Every structure is written in C-alpha cells, then in structure tokens.
Amino acid sequence: MNSSFSHHILTANTKDIPGVIASIANILLDVNANVTEAGQFGDDGTGRFYLRMEFTGVGDKFSLETVEKQLSAIEEKFDLKWALHNAAQKPKIVLAVSKLGHCLNDLLFRWETGTLSAEVVAVVSNHDDLREKVEHYGLPFYHLPITKDTKPEQEAKILKVMEDYDADLLVLARYMQILSEKMCDALEGRAINIHHSFLPSFKGAKPYHQAFERGVKIMGATAHYVTSDLDEGPIIEQDILRIEHFHHVEDCVSRGSDVESLVLARAVNWHCERRILLNGHKTVVFK
C-alpha cells in the first residue's frame, strides 16, 4: 500500500539485545516513515524488550507491505513478536453491564463526545434495566438473562454479538457475572473488567463491604484483563480514594463509583490506542 500520508502504530516485544531499535528504525527510514512517538522498556527479569512506535509514511516511497516484509525478516534474529495497526481506525467495542450504570454512562458520554478511543457498537446485559439509556444513544441493546442452566448459551450469544459487529474488545462495565473458563479463553487479551477494589486485596463479591469491615484508610478500583482466575488477570490501571473514620459503607460505594469510571475509561483508551503490552502476568503500559 502506497500512501501520500498514513499513520500507523507498531507494537513489539523481542529479546533485549543490542540492535533492536536500530534495526526497526532503519526499516522505517528506508520507506521514508517518520516516527512521531516512541516508548520502550527492557525487563531485566525476563530479558524481554517492549516497544511501541507511532509513525507516519509520506510520499510514494512509503510502503506498509515493505515494512511488514522487513519486520518478518528480523523475527528470528531478535525473537521479534510484532503487530502493525492503523492509528486512524478506532477499535470497535461491546459493553457488558448488569444493573449499575455509572461506568456505562461514563463510557457512552466519552464515546458521544469523541473522547473515547473506541467505537461503541453494542451493549449486552443480563438485566433489562439500562435498555432505555442505551437506546437513547442509538445503540443496539441485547438482553441476555443468565441462569446456571443458560450461561453457556448466553455467553455464546455475547461472542456472536462481538463477531457480528466485528468487535475487538469486550468491556465488563460492572457486569456482575463471572465468565466461564471457555469464555475467558475465547477472549484472552480482549476483555477488560473493572473491579471495585485495589487488587489483589478484597477479591470477589462486595469488596467495598469487605474493605469497610477491615477499616482500611484507602480504597480503590482496578481495571484488568479477564482470565479464568477470578480478579487475578494482568492489571492495567488502578486509582484510590481516602476513607475517613466517619464514612459509612454507603459513602464508600458512592465515592468509589467515580474512581471506577475513571480507571475503566483510562484502561479502555490505552488498550484501544495499543499502549498496553502483556508481559507475562503483568502489563507494560506506554501512557
């Protein structure tokens, strides 16, 4: 593909050895690409090197196919794992909710105002409470009630919704259901959950109540990738709020909703901007 002007994102992880950056930079230089943003991190513990580059190609000399071919040529030398993305194309996302709408409200408002780095294409829910709000935004709403017996069938329907809309990411915006191992495997690296505690503390149900009973002075929220291990997926983003002795558990829940919304929005934006690279059970986030 030749282009007079195009904007792309390269994400990669390699062996942490000399010559990686120089080799990639020369590949981009050869096709008249200009690097506009770059982030890098070498993990001494694993010996892996993580890289994110944004670049533009200008003029007839630029060829994305040439970049892909030359990156493939150095894969073996550096044990290079890489991906190229069109920076101008917003990933499509499906939101999953239950009855609480604060995270949903926040993401839909950001989407409507153009400050979300994603295109919301549909909403799925195990309850019908938020249908009117979703349809107000002109989005399709899928009510998929879940019981123990219907869970496999309903999860298959969620995956079908994602397939039908060519969605890249499922966002659990206070979706109060535990995904099956099969569902987690199908969405590995493509599902983000918001948990209303500062993980790894207070996993599972009612974390605000758990934290309040322990008399903590700091509570938080955690956005993480979903895995079959409950609330133990790679952490993307966290934030906190202070709790005073005079606060009640209801205060914690109310004040925490703001933190949850902010943390989830950051995580979704960073994922959709290709700023998150998985590093084993951890993440590298190029903010």
C-alpha positions, 0 to 999 in steps of 0.5 A, spaced: 500 500 500 502 506 497 500 512 501 501 520 500 500 520 508 498 514 513 499 513 520 500 507 523 502 504 530 507 498 531 507 494 537 513 489 539 516 485 544 523 481 542 529 479 546 533 485 549 539 485 545 543 490 542 540 492 535 533 492 536 531 499 535 536 500 530 534 495 526 526 497 526 528 504 525 532 503 519 526 499 516 522 505 517 527 510 514 528 506 508 520 507 506 521 514 508 516 513 515 517 518 520 516 516 527 512 521 531 512 517 538 516 512 541 516 508 548 520 502 550 522 498 556 527 492 557 525 487 563 531 485 566 527 479 569 525 476 563 530 479 558 524 481 554 524 488 550 517 492 549 516 497 544 511 501 541 512 506 535 507 511 532 509 513 525 507 516 519 509 514 511 509 520 506 510 520 499 510 514 494 516 511 497 512 509 503 510 502 503 506 498 509 507 491 505 515 493 505 515 494 512 511 488 514 516 484 509 522 487 513 519 486 520 518 478 518 525 478 516 528 480 523 523 475 527 528 470 528 534 474 529 531 478 535 525 473 537 521 479 534 513 478 536 510 484 532 503 487 530 502 493 525 495 497 526 492 503 523 492 509 528 486 512 524 481 506 525 478 506 532 477 499 535 470 497 535 467 495 542 461 491 546 459 493 553 457 488 558 453 491 564 448 488 569 444 493 573 449 499 575 450 504 570 455 509 572 461 506 568 456 505 562 454 512 562 461 514 563 463 510 557 457 512 552 458 520 554 466 519 552 464 515 546 458 521 544 463 526 545 469 523 541 473 522 547 473 515 547 478 511 543 473 506 541 467 505 537 461 503 541 457 498 537 453 494 542 451 493 549 449 486 552 446 485 559 443 480 563 438 485 566 433 489 562 434 495 566 439 500 562 435 498 555 432 505 555 439 509 556 442 505 551 437 506 546 437 513 547 444 513 544 442 509 538 445 503 540 443 496 539 441 493 546 441 485 547 438 482 553 441 476 555 438 473 562 443 468 565 441 462 569 446 456 571 442 452 566 443 458 560 450 461 561 453 457 556 448 459 551 448 466 553 455 467 553 455 464 546 450 469 544 455 475 547 461 472 542 456 472 536 454 479 538 462 481 538 463 477 531 457 480 528 459 487 529 466 485 528 468 487 535 475 487 538 474 488 545 469 486 550 468 491 556 465 488 563 462 495 565 460 492 572 457 486 569 456 482 575 457 475 572 463 471 572 465 468 565 466 461 564 473 458 563 471 457 555 469 464 555 475 467 558 479 463 553 475 465 547 477 472 549 484 472 552 487 479 551 480 482 549 476 483 555 477 488 560 473 488 567 473 493 572 473 491 579 471 495 585 477 494 589 485 495 589 487 488 587 489 483 589 486 485 596 478 484 597 477 479 591 470 477 589 463 479 591 462 486 595 469 488 596 467 495 598 463 491 604 469 487 605 474 493 605 469 497 610 469 491 615 477 491 615 477 499 616 482 500 611 484 508 610 484 507 602 480 504 597 480 503 590 478 500 583 482 496 578 481 495 571 484 488 568 484 483 563 479 477 564 482 470 565 479 464 568 482 466 575 477 470 578 480 478 579 487 475 578 488 477 570 494 482 568 492 489 571 492 495 567 490 501 571 488 502 578 486 509 582 484 510 590 480 514 594 481 516 602 476 513 607 475 517 613 473 514 620 466 517 619 464 514 612 459 509 612 459 503 607 454 507 603 459 513 602 464 508 600 460 505 594 458 512 592 465 515 592 468 509 589 463 509 583 467 515 580 474 512 581 471 506 577 469 510 571 475 513 571 480 507 571 475 503 566 475 509 561 483 510 562 484 502 561 479 502 555 483 508 551 490 505 552 488 498 550 484 501 544 490 506 542 495 499 543 499 502 549 498 496 553 503 490 552 502 483 556 508 481 559 507 475 562 502 476 568 503 483 568 502 489 563 507 494 560 503 500 559 506 506 554 501 512 557 
